[in-house]
Amino acid sequence: MKTAGRAIPLLVRLAENKVSGVLHRVGEIKNMLTKLEERLLQLTALSDAR
């Protein structure tokens, strides 16, 4: 029972770290998508200007 008592907080900490890493990556991907959308708008504007 002592091992399980120590393992659970460790597993929780590992899971929290994993979730934090995933959330960080999601934020990076959102930023990349925003930049791509801005580039698309610029290209569309250039294309329309012709």
N, C-alpha and C positions, 0 to 999 in steps of 0.2 A: 504494500500500500504506500510505503514511503516513496518508492520510485515513481509511481503514478502521480503522487502529490508534487514532485519536482518536475515531472515531464510536462504536465499540463501548462504551467506558466511559460515554460520554454516554447512549447508548441504555439501558444497564444502569441508570444513575442515574435516568433518566426512568421506566423501568419500576418501579423500587423506589419512587419517589415515588407513582406511580399505585397500586401495590399498597397502600402505606401509607394512602393516602386512602380506598381501598375498604374496607380493614379498619376504619378509623375509622368510616366510615359504617355498616358492618355492626354495630359496637358500639352506635352510636346507635339503630339500628333494633331491636336486641335489647332495649335499655332501654325503648324505646317499647312493644314487645310486652309486656314485663314489667308496665309500668304499666297497659296495657289489660287484661291478665289480672287484675291486682289490682282494677281497677274492675269487671270482670265478676263477680268473686267478691263484691264489696260489693253489687252490684245483685242478685245471686242471693240473698244473705243477706237483703237487704231484702224481696225478693219472697217468700221462704220465711217471713219473720216475720209476714206478713199473716195 
